[in-house]
Amino acid sequence: MSYIQNTDADRKEMLERIGVSSFDELLEPIPEALRMKGSFDLEAPLAEAAVAALFRELAAKNRPASAHASFLGGGIYDRYTPALVRYVTSRSEFYTSYTPYQAEVSQGTLQAIYEYQSLICRITGMDVANASMYDGATALAEAMLMAGGIKGSARVLVPRTLSPRYRAVLGCYAAARGITLEEIPYTKDGTLDCARVESALKEKTAAVILAQPNYFGLVEPARELAGLVHRAGALLVACVDPVSCAILAPPGEYGADIAVGEGQSLGLPQSYGGPLLGFMATKNEFVRRMPGRLISGTVDLDGKRGYVMTLQTREQHIRREKATSNICSNEALCALAAAVYLTTLGEQGFREVAAQSYAKSHTLYVLLAKTKGCRLPFGGHFFQEFVLELPVSAADFLKAARVRGILGGIPLGAAFPELGDRAVLVAVTEKRTKGEIELYRDLAAGKGAAR
Amino acid sequence: MSQTVFEKSKPGRRGYLIPENDCPAGAIDLPGMRTTPLGLPEMGEQDIVRHYVELASKNYHVDKGIYPLGSCTMKYNPLVNEEIARLDGFTGLHPAQDDADAQGALELIWRLERALCEVTGMAAFTLQPAAGAHGELTGIMLARAYFNDRGEKRSVVLIPDSAHGTNPASVAICGFTPKTIASNDRGLIDPKMLESEITDETAVLMLTLPNTLGLFERDIAEIVRIVHAKGSLVYMDGANMNALLGIMRPGDVGIDLMHVNLHKTFSTPHGGGGPGAGPVGVAKHLVEFLPVPRVVEEKGSFRLSPDRAKSIGSVHPYLGNFNVFVKAYAYIRTLGAPGLREVAENAILNANYLCERLRTSYDLKYPGPCMHEFVLSARNLKRFGIRATDVVKRLLDYGLHAPTVYFPLIVEEALMIEPVETESKETLDHFADVLETIAEEAEKSPEKLHEAPLTTPVRRLDEAVAARCPDLCCPGDLE
C-alpha cells in the first residue's frame, strides 16, 4: 500500500499529456549508470492490519515507565495529561498543516502559537518567547550561541550541576562554534559555587548558565548569581523547569537575560525522549537576536485582528548565513500541546501540580531521612527531585525495585563519579501516590524486596 | 477574530482537576519563591474545546486539500501510523530506562537506521537530529570532525545559489565560510565552474538533490569526482529525496554525508511546523564520528553504546524524535521496496504532468523533465500589475493552498510547486484549472487578485506593522 491514487489509466493519460511514451523518458536527466538496477532489499510490504500487529508487538517488547510507579526524572517527567491535550493535537487541522507561510489560512496555528508564546512569558516572567525550539538542551545551546553573539565573546560558564545530557549537547555545539566552556563545580550542599563563578568572571565572559532547579533538584541562589553575572557585564542564561516556576521565582523576576527549558512536562508524553519542546524567552532588548519563529499580532486590510510570523529578517530563509540560527522546522505541535495543557490546568491547576510534586517529593525525602542506611547528601532545598545515597549499589536497588513495579530513579555514578555508585536521582511528581512512596521507602530500607 | 484564552478567562473556572493529594502537605519552604501570580487563563473544559475547534477551523491542512509547498513534500499522513505511534509501549517510555525495558524501541531505531541505509546507500545513520536543518548542522559538525582528525584546516563550504537558506545558516554556525556558486543557465551546477571555485580550503560541497528547481544534477558523478579529487566532502541535502526512492541511491554515487526528512519523504506529519526528524547518513569513512549513543545489536538484543573516541558527541539530549521514528518506520514497512519506488514514480509523474498543464499560463525558466517539483514564474503577469503573491492569495480564495513563493531566489516571481505522489489526477487537474483561471483573471480583472483573499478568516495582514512594533505576547491584566 503506497497511498497512491493514480490508476494505470491515469498514468497513461498523464504521460500522453506530458508527451512521452513511457515513464522512463522522464528519468532522462538521471544518467543510466546511476540508476538502481534492482530494488531495495527491504521486508515485503504489509497491509494496514499487519503493520498494526507488528508495531503492537514491538511496543509490547517495551516495559514503559508509564506502566510502573516511575521515580525517573532528570528532565523528563511522568505527569498527568488532560485528555483535552491529545484531543487537540490529534486534530488534523493542526497536525497535518505546516509552518504558517500563508497566514490567511493558518490563523488557527498562528493564534495558538501566539497564545503559547504569551503563556511561556507568563510562566517565566520574561518579555518575549519564541514559537519553540527542538528541546531544552538545544534551546540552551542556541541561547549560548545567542549570548556569544550579543557579547562578542566565546567564553561561557557552565555549572557541573547542569544535566549531563545538556552538557553533552552544549559541548558539541561549543566545539563546532569555537566556544570555550568552563565548568563551575558545586559546593558540598550540591549547588553551584558562587565564589568560583565570581573569580571566573574576572575574565571576559559572554554568559553564565544557571540550571534552576539544578540537576540534583536543588534550588540555586538565582538572585545572588544574577547580581554577580550582571556586575561582570555578562548575560545570565537560565535553564528552568517550567513547573517549578509556579513555586520558585521565575527567571524574569531575578533578571535572567535569556530563559530556556524543556517543556515536556507541559502535556507531552515521555516518548523515550522525543519529540520534546524547547522553550526560549528573552528580554525585549534582545528580541532581534533571538533564534526561531516569532508570531505577532497585527491587523488585516479591514482592520481585523490577525496573526503573522514576524521579524523574519532574523531567519535563515531571508538572512542565510547571517541568520541568528539555522532553525526552520521547530516543535510547533508540541508547543500547541503545551498551550492546551497550560490553558486546561489554568492558574489553580498548574500551581497544584507544582505544589503536589513538592509535597510528595518532600514526603518521600522525610521518610528516607528516617530510613536506616539511606543518606541524603544535599539537604532539603529542592523542588521535586533529590539525590539519594542508598545502602547498596544503585544498580542492585533499581533492579530489585523494578521487580516490584517501581522505577527507582536515575543512577548518578556514571555522570558524577564523585557521588559514588550508590547515588540515585529520585523524582516525585504529582502522579505518585502515598502507597507508591511508602513502597519506595520500604525498598530503600531493604524491606519488601522481590517476592 | 477569535478572542484569546486570556480574554476568555474568568476567575474561578477550572478545566481539569488532578487527584487530591494523599500525602502530607505543609507550607512550601524554599529560598527565592515566586511572589506573583502566573496569570494563566481560567476556563472550563467545554469552552477550551470550543476555543481550539474554532482555531482549527481557521487552518488549511493536508486532510483538507492539496498543499503544494515546494520542497516541503506535503504528502498524505497515514492514519494507522498515528494510531500506532500512540501506543503506550512507545509514548510511555522514559529515556533513562534500562535498555532491557526498551528493547522494542531500540530495535525499532536499529531497524529504521538500517532501512534508511538501504534506501540511500549510505553506510550508517544517526537519528538524533530533530529536523532537517538540525541534520545539516550535524552533517557539517561531522565534516569538521573528519578534517580535524586528519589535521586539515579547511574553512570553506561551497553552496549553489539555489540552496535552501538553512544550508548557509547551518554552515555558519560551525564556523565555516559559505561560498555561493552560481547555477548555470540550465539551473544546474556546472562542473567547470565548480572546478574553478574549489580549492584546498574547500571542506564541503553542499548540494540539494534533486535541487530546489526540481532538477536532477545531471553531472552529479563528475561533480563528486571533482570534489573528492580535492580531498573535500559532498553533503547532500536530502529534503527532496522523495523523487529518488528506488531510482537512484546517493551513497552509490559517492555522497559522503546527507540528511533525509522523515516528515517529508517518510510521511510523518508536519505538525504545523514540527516536530519532524532529520536523520543523517554517512559513508564509511565518517561512521566513527557519528553522534553517541549508538544503538548496537548483539544476538538479537539491543543496547545503547555510549562512547566512541572520535564521536562529535550528542546533538540531542536523548535519541532524537523517537515518536516520529515510529511513524516513519511504519510507513517503510507498509510500502516496502515496490511501494517506495511507486512513490518516486508518481511524485515525478504528478510534477511533470502539472508542469505541462501550467507552462503555457506561467513562465517556465528551466524546462524539465523535472523530478518531484518545478518552479514557475509569474513574471509574465507583471505587465498586468500582478505579482506571485497576488496569484497565490487568489488561490486561497478558491479554497486551495499556495505553492512556495519567491524561492528559489534565482527565479523571479517564483512559484515553487511540489504536488506529491498521493494527490490524484483529478486534484491536479482542478489545481491546474484554477491556476489557469487566475492567469486569465490577471489580465481581465486584476483587481480580483489584488484584493484577494476575500473568503479567508482574515484578509491580507499587515506584516510591516508587526515588524515595526511586534506584538509577541498578550498583555497581562494581573500584573
Contacts between the chains, C-beta under 8 A, distances in Angstrom:
chain1	res1	chain2	res2	distance
A	1	B	334	5.4
A	1	B	335	7.0
A	1	B	339	6.6
A	2	B	334	7.8
A	2	B	335	5.0
A	2	B	338	7.8
A	2	B	339	3.7
A	2	B	340	7.6
A	2	B	342	4.5
A	2	B	343	5.8
A	2	B	346	7.9
A	2	B	421	7.7
A	3	B	75	7.6
A	3	B	76	5.1
A	3	B	78	6.2
A	3	B	267	7.7
A	3	B	421	8.0
A	3	B	422	5.0
A	4	B	342	5.6
A	4	B	343	7.2
A	4	B	346	5.0
A	4	B	421	5.6
A	4	B	422	6.3
A	5	B	422	6.7
A	5	B	423	7.4
A	5	B	424	4.0
A	5	B	425	7.9
A	6	B	346	5.5
A	6	B	349	7.0
A	6	B	350	7.5
A	6	B	421	8.0
A	6	B	424	6.6
A	6	B	425	6.0
A	10	B	424	7.4
A	10	B	425	4.4
A	11	B	346	7.9
A	11	B	349	6.3
A	13	B	425	7.2
A	14	B	349	5.7
A	14	B	350	7.8
A	14	B	352	7.9
A	14	B	353	4.3
A	14	B	425	6.3
A	15	B	349	7.2
A	17	B	353	6.2
A	17	B	356	5.8
A	17	B	357	7.3
A	18	B	349	8.0
A	18	B	352	5.1
A	18	B	353	5.9
A	18	B	356	4.9
A	19	B	356	7.3
A	20	B	369	7.9
A	23	B	345	5.9
A	23	B	348	7.7
A	23	B	349	6.5
A	25	B	369	7.4
A	26	B	348	5.5
A	26	B	349	7.0
A	26	B	352	5.6
A	26	B	368	7.9
A	26	B	369	4.5
A	27	B	247	6.7
A	27	B	348	7.6
A	27	B	369	7.7
A	28	B	369	6.0
A	29	B	215	6.7
A	29	B	216	4.1
A	29	B	218	5.3
A	29	B	368	7.8
A	29	B	369	6.2
A	29	B	371	7.6
A	30	B	216	5.2
A	30	B	218	7.8
A	30	B	247	6.7
A	30	B	248	5.7
A	31	B	218	6.8
A	31	B	221	6.7
A	33	B	221	7.3
A	34	B	220	7.0
A	34	B	221	6.5
A	34	B	248	4.9
A	34	B	252	7.0
A	34	B	253	5.5
A	35	B	247	6.2
A	35	B	248	5.5
A	36	B	246	6.2
A	36	B	247	6.1
A	36	B	248	6.0
A	36	B	249	6.2
A	36	B	252	7.6
A	39	B	246	6.1
A	39	B	337	4.3
A	39	B	338	6.9
A	39	B	341	6.4
A	40	B	118	5.3
A	40	B	119	6.2
A	40	B	246	6.2
A	40	B	336	7.8
A	40	B	337	3.8
A	40	B	340	6.4
A	40	B	341	7.8
A	41	B	118	5.7
A	41	B	337	7.5
A	42	B	115	6.2
A	42	B	118	6.0
A	42	B	119	7.8
A	42	B	332	6.9
A	42	B	336	5.4
A	42	B	337	4.8
A	42	B	340	7.7
A	43	B	333	6.4
A	43	B	336	6.4
A	44	B	336	5.4
A	45	B	333	7.6
A	45	B	334	6.3
A	45	B	335	5.8
A	45	B	336	3.3
A	45	B	337	7.9
A	45	B	338	6.4
A	45	B	339	5.2
A	46	B	333	5.4
A	46	B	334	5.8
A	46	B	336	7.4
A	47	B	334	8.0
A	48	B	80	4.9
A	48	B	334	7.2
A	51	B	80	6.1
A	51	B	84	7.2
A	51	B	330	5.5
A	51	B	333	5.5
A	51	B	334	5.2
A	52	B	80	5.9
A	52	B	83	7.0
A	52	B	84	6.2
A	54	B	333	6.5
A	55	B	84	4.3
A	55	B	87	6.8
A	55	B	326	7.1
A	55	B	330	6.0
A	56	B	84	7.8
A	56	B	87	6.6
A	56	B	89	7.9
A	57	B	104	7.8
A	58	B	89	7.5
A	58	B	104	4.2
A	58	B	105	7.9
A	58	B	107	6.5
A	58	B	108	5.6
A	59	B	84	7.9
A	59	B	87	4.1
A	59	B	88	7.3
A	59	B	89	2.8
A	59	B	90	5.4
A	59	B	104	5.7
A	60	B	89	5.9
A	60	B	104	6.8
A	61	B	89	7.5
A	61	B	103	4.5
A	61	B	104	3.2
A	61	B	107	6.8
A	62	B	89	4.4
A	62	B	90	7.0
A	62	B	92	7.9
A	62	B	93	5.6
A	62	B	101	6.5
A	62	B	102	5.5
A	62	B	103	6.7
A	62	B	104	4.2
A	62	B	105	5.5
A	63	B	97	7.8
A	63	B	101	4.2
A	63	B	102	8.0
A	64	B	88	5.9
A	64	B	89	5.7
A	64	B	90	7.7
A	64	B	91	7.6
A	64	B	92	3.2
A	64	B	93	4.6
A	64	B	94	7.7
A	64	B	97	7.7
A	64	B	101	7.6
A	65	B	92	5.8
A	65	B	93	6.2
A	65	B	94	3.9
A	65	B	97	6.0
A	66	B	88	5.6
A	66	B	91	7.4
A	66	B	92	2.7
A	66	B	93	7.8
A	67	B	88	7.0
A	67	B	92	6.4
A	70	B	94	6.2
A	72	B	94	4.4
A	72	B	96	5.3
A	72	B	97	7.0
A	74	B	96	5.9
A	75	B	317	6.8
A	76	B	94	5.8
A	76	B	95	5.9
A	76	B	96	7.5
A	76	B	318	7.8
A	78	B	94	7.0
A	80	B	18	5.4
A	80	B	19	8.0
A	82	B	15	7.2
A	82	B	16	4.5
A	82	B	45	7.9
A	84	B	15	7.1
A	84	B	16	7.3
A	84	B	45	6.2
A	84	B	48	6.1
A	84	B	49	6.6
A	86	B	86	7.9
A	87	B	49	7.1
A	88	B	52	4.6
A	88	B	56	7.8
A	90	B	82	7.3
A	91	B	52	7.5
A	91	B	53	7.8
A	91	B	56	5.1
A	92	B	61	5.7
A	92	B	62	7.4
A	92	B	63	4.0
A	92	B	77	7.8
A	93	B	56	3.7
A	93	B	57	7.1
A	93	B	59	4.3
A	93	B	61	5.1
A	93	B	63	7.6
A	93	B	64	7.6
A	94	B	56	6.3
A	94	B	59	6.7
A	94	B	61	7.5
A	94	B	271	7.3
A	94	B	272	5.4
A	95	B	61	7.9
A	95	B	77	7.4
A	95	B	82	7.8
A	95	B	269	4.6
A	95	B	270	7.9
A	95	B	271	5.3
A	95	B	272	7.1
A	96	B	61	4.4
A	96	B	62	3.9
A	96	B	63	4.9
A	96	B	77	5.4
A	96	B	269	5.3
A	96	B	270	7.0
A	97	B	59	5.1
A	97	B	60	6.4
A	97	B	61	4.0
A	97	B	62	7.2
A	97	B	67	7.8
A	97	B	270	6.7
A	97	B	271	7.9
A	97	B	272	4.9
A	98	B	67	7.0
A	98	B	69	6.5
A	98	B	72	5.9
A	98	B	74	6.3
A	98	B	270	4.1
A	98	B	272	6.8
A	98	B	273	6.3
A	99	B	270	7.6
A	99	B	272	7.3
A	99	B	273	4.1
A	100	B	272	7.2
A	100	B	273	7.2
A	101	B	69	6.9
A	101	B	402	7.5
A	101	B	404	7.3
A	102	B	60	7.1
A	102	B	392	7.1
A	102	B	396	6.4
A	102	B	401	6.6
A	102	B	402	5.1
A	103	B	458	7.5
A	103	B	461	5.2
A	104	B	393	7.2
A	104	B	396	5.6
A	104	B	453	5.2
A	104	B	456	4.0
A	104	B	457	7.0
A	104	B	458	5.7
A	104	B	459	6.9
A	104	B	460	6.9
A	104	B	461	7.1
A	105	B	58	7.6
A	105	B	59	6.9
A	105	B	60	3.8
A	105	B	396	5.5
A	105	B	401	6.8
A	105	B	453	7.9
A	105	B	456	5.6
A	105	B	457	7.6
A	106	B	58	7.6
A	106	B	59	5.9
A	106	B	60	6.7
A	106	B	272	7.9
A	107	B	2	7.8
A	107	B	55	7.3
A	107	B	58	4.0
A	107	B	59	7.3
A	107	B	457	4.9
A	107	B	458	5.9
A	108	B	55	3.8
A	108	B	56	5.3
A	108	B	57	7.0
A	108	B	58	4.1
A	108	B	59	3.8
A	109	B	55	7.8
A	109	B	59	5.7
A	109	B	272	4.2
A	109	B	273	7.3
A	111	B	2	6.2
A	111	B	4	7.2
A	111	B	55	5.6
A	111	B	58	7.6
A	112	B	52	7.3
A	112	B	55	5.5
A	112	B	272	7.9
A	113	B	272	7.8
A	114	B	4	7.5
A	114	B	472	7.7
A	114	B	474	7.1
A	115	B	4	5.7
A	115	B	5	5.5
A	115	B	6	7.6
A	115	B	474	6.9
A	117	B	472	5.8
A	117	B	473	5.9
A	118	B	4	7.4
A	118	B	6	6.8
A	118	B	473	4.8
A	118	B	474	3.9
A	119	B	40	6.9
A	121	B	473	4.5
A	122	B	38	5.5
A	122	B	39	4.3
A	122	B	40	6.3
A	122	B	476	6.4
A	123	B	38	6.1
A	123	B	40	7.8
A	125	B	36	7.3
A	127	B	473	6.8
A	128	B	470	7.8
A	128	B	472	4.7
A	128	B	473	5.7
A	129	B	472	7.5
A	129	B	473	7.0
A	131	B	273	7.3
A	132	B	274	7.3
A	134	B	130	3.8
A	134	B	131	6.6
A	134	B	134	6.3
A	134	B	274	7.9
A	134	B	275	7.7
A	134	B	316	7.3
A	135	B	130	6.8
A	135	B	316	6.6
A	135	B	317	5.9
A	136	B	317	6.9
A	137	B	316	7.1
A	137	B	317	3.9
A	138	B	130	7.1
A	138	B	134	7.4
A	138	B	315	7.4
A	138	B	316	7.0
A	138	B	317	7.9
A	145	B	173	6.9
A	163	B	317	7.2
A	165	B	314	7.0
A	165	B	317	3.9
A	165	B	318	7.0
A	166	B	317	6.2
A	168	B	313	5.5
A	168	B	314	4.2
A	168	B	317	7.6
A	169	B	313	7.5
A	169	B	314	5.3
A	169	B	315	6.5
A	169	B	316	6.9
A	169	B	317	5.8
A	171	B	313	5.5
A	172	B	141	6.8
A	172	B	291	7.5
A	172	B	312	5.7
A	172	B	313	3.7
A	172	B	314	5.8
A	172	B	315	5.8
A	173	B	173	7.8
A	173	B	315	7.9
A	175	B	141	7.9
A	175	B	312	7.4
A	175	B	313	7.2
A	176	B	137	7.7
A	176	B	140	7.5
A	176	B	141	4.9
A	176	B	144	6.1
A	176	B	173	6.6
A	176	B	174	4.4
A	176	B	175	6.7
A	176	B	312	7.8
A	177	B	173	6.3
A	177	B	174	6.9
A	177	B	175	5.9
A	178	B	175	5.5
A	219	B	30	5.3
A	219	B	31	5.9
A	219	B	32	6.3
A	221	B	31	7.0
A	221	B	32	7.2
A	222	B	32	5.7
A	223	B	32	6.0
A	245	B	34	6.8
A	245	B	38	7.5
A	246	B	34	6.9
A	246	B	38	6.2
A	247	B	28	5.9
A	247	B	30	6.7
A	247	B	33	6.4
A	247	B	34	6.0
A	248	B	30	6.5
A	248	B	32	6.0
A	248	B	33	6.4
A	248	B	34	5.9
A	249	B	32	4.7
A	249	B	33	6.4
A	249	B	34	5.3
A	249	B	35	7.1
A	250	B	34	6.2
A	253	B	34	7.1
A	253	B	35	7.2
A	253	B	36	7.3
A	254	B	32	7.3
A	269	B	91	3.8
A	269	B	92	6.8
A	269	B	323	7.5
A	270	B	91	7.0
A	270	B	92	6.3
A	270	B	93	6.1
A	270	B	94	4.9
A	270	B	95	7.2
A	271	B	90	6.8
A	271	B	91	5.2
A	271	B	93	6.9
A	271	B	322	5.4
A	271	B	323	4.4
A	272	B	90	7.1
A	272	B	93	4.1
A	272	B	94	7.5
A	272	B	95	5.4
A	272	B	97	8.0
A	272	B	102	6.6
A	272	B	105	5.1
A	272	B	318	6.9
A	272	B	319	6.6
A	272	B	322	4.1
A	272	B	323	7.8
A	273	B	94	7.8
A	273	B	95	3.1
A	273	B	316	7.9
A	273	B	317	6.7
A	273	B	318	2.6
A	273	B	319	5.9
A	273	B	322	6.3
A	274	B	95	8.0
A	274	B	130	6.9
A	274	B	275	7.6
A	274	B	316	6.9
A	274	B	318	5.8
A	274	B	319	6.7
A	274	B	320	5.3
A	274	B	321	4.1
A	274	B	322	4.7
A	274	B	323	6.7
A	274	B	324	7.4
A	275	B	130	7.1
A	275	B	274	7.6
A	275	B	275	3.5
A	275	B	321	4.3
A	275	B	322	7.8
A	275	B	323	5.9
A	275	B	324	6.4
A	276	B	317	7.6
A	276	B	318	7.9
A	276	B	321	8.0
A	287	B	470	6.9
A	287	B	472	7.2
A	293	B	273	7.0
A	294	B	470	6.9
A	294	B	472	5.7
A	295	B	472	7.1
A	296	B	466	3.9
A	296	B	467	7.8
A	296	B	470	4.5
A	296	B	471	5.2
A	296	B	472	5.5
A	297	B	466	7.4
A	297	B	471	3.8
A	297	B	474	7.9
A	298	B	461	5.2
A	298	B	462	4.9
A	298	B	463	7.0
A	298	B	465	5.1
A	298	B	466	4.1
A	298	B	471	7.1
A	299	B	461	7.2
A	299	B	462	5.5
A	299	B	465	6.8
A	300	B	458	4.3
A	300	B	459	4.3
A	300	B	460	6.2
A	300	B	461	5.0
A	300	B	462	7.1
A	301	B	459	4.4
A	301	B	460	5.4
A	301	B	462	7.8
A	302	B	459	5.8
A	304	B	1	5.6
A	304	B	458	5.6
A	304	B	459	7.3
A	305	B	1	4.6
A	305	B	458	8.0
A	306	B	1	7.3
A	306	B	457	7.8
A	306	B	458	3.9
A	306	B	461	4.8
A	307	B	461	7.6
A	308	B	461	4.8
A	308	B	463	5.4
A	308	B	466	5.1
A	310	B	463	6.9
A	310	B	466	4.2
A	310	B	467	5.4
A	310	B	470	5.3
A	310	B	472	7.6
A	311	B	467	6.0
A	311	B	470	6.2
A	313	B	467	7.7
A	315	B	165	7.6
A	316	B	133	7.1
A	316	B	165	4.1
A	316	B	166	5.0
A	316	B	168	7.6
A	316	B	169	3.7
A	317	B	164	7.6
A	317	B	165	4.0
A	317	B	166	7.7
A	317	B	407	7.1
A	318	B	165	7.0
A	319	B	165	7.5
A	319	B	169	7.5
A	320	B	165	4.9
A	320	B	168	4.2
A	320	B	169	6.1
A	320	B	178	7.5
A	321	B	168	3.8
A	321	B	169	6.0
A	321	B	171	6.5
A	321	B	172	4.0
A	321	B	178	4.8
A	322	B	172	7.4
A	323	B	165	7.1
A	323	B	169	4.5
A	323	B	172	7.6
A	325	B	169	6.9
A	325	B	173	7.4
A	326	B	133	4.6
A	326	B	134	8.0
A	326	B	136	6.7
A	326	B	137	5.9
A	326	B	166	5.1
A	326	B	169	3.6
A	326	B	170	4.2
A	326	B	172	7.7
A	326	B	173	5.8
A	327	B	131	7.4
A	327	B	133	5.8
A	327	B	134	7.7
A	328	B	131	6.6
A	328	B	132	6.7
A	328	B	133	4.6
A	328	B	164	7.9
A	328	B	165	7.9
A	328	B	166	5.2
A	329	B	131	4.2
A	329	B	132	6.5
A	329	B	133	7.1
A	329	B	263	7.1
A	329	B	270	7.5
A	329	B	273	5.9
A	329	B	274	4.3
A	329	B	275	7.7
A	329	B	276	4.7
A	330	B	131	7.3
A	330	B	273	5.7
A	330	B	274	4.6
A	330	B	275	8.0
A	331	B	130	7.5
A	331	B	271	7.7
A	331	B	274	4.6
A	331	B	275	4.7
A	332	B	271	5.4
A	332	B	272	4.1
A	332	B	273	3.5
A	332	B	274	5.0
A	332	B	275	7.9
A	333	B	269	7.8
A	333	B	271	3.3
A	333	B	272	5.8
A	333	B	273	7.9
A	333	B	274	6.7
A	333	B	275	6.3
A	334	B	271	7.8
A	334	B	274	7.5
A	334	B	275	6.0
A	336	B	272	6.6
A	339	B	5	7.9
A	340	B	48	7.3
A	340	B	52	6.6
A	342	B	40	5.7
A	342	B	41	7.9
A	343	B	5	4.8
A	343	B	15	6.9
A	343	B	40	7.4
A	343	B	41	5.2
A	343	B	43	6.3
A	343	B	48	5.7
A	343	B	51	7.7
A	344	B	15	4.1
A	344	B	16	4.8
A	344	B	43	7.8
A	344	B	45	7.1
A	344	B	48	5.7
A	345	B	15	7.0
A	345	B	16	5.7
A	345	B	40	7.2
A	346	B	9	7.9
A	346	B	13	7.2
A	346	B	14	6.3
A	346	B	15	5.6
A	346	B	16	7.6
A	346	B	40	5.4
A	346	B	41	6.0
A	346	B	42	4.5
A	346	B	43	6.6
A	347	B	37	6.5
A	347	B	38	5.7
A	347	B	39	7.3
A	347	B	40	4.4
A	347	B	41	7.6
A	347	B	42	5.6
A	348	B	14	6.4
A	348	B	42	7.1
A	349	B	14	6.6
A	349	B	15	7.0
A	349	B	16	5.4
A	349	B	17	7.1
A	349	B	18	6.7
A	350	B	38	6.4
A	350	B	40	5.6
A	351	B	38	7.1
A	352	B	18	5.9
A	353	B	18	6.2
A	355	B	21	7.8
A	355	B	25	7.0
A	355	B	28	6.7
A	356	B	18	6.8
A	356	B	21	4.9
A	356	B	23	7.8
A	356	B	25	7.5
A	358	B	28	5.5
A	359	B	21	5.8
A	359	B	23	5.4
A	359	B	24	6.9
A	359	B	25	4.0
A	359	B	26	7.4
A	360	B	21	7.2
A	360	B	23	4.9
A	362	B	26	7.8
A	363	B	23	4.1
A	363	B	24	5.9
A	381	B	30	5.9
A	381	B	31	6.2
A	383	B	30	7.2
A	398	B	98	7.6
A	402	B	98	7.5
A	402	B	101	7.7
A	407	B	94	7.1
A	407	B	97	7.0
A	410	B	96	4.7
A	430	B	18	5.7
A	430	B	21	7.8
A	433	B	22	6.0
A	434	B	22	4.3
A	434	B	23	5.3
A	437	B	23	6.7
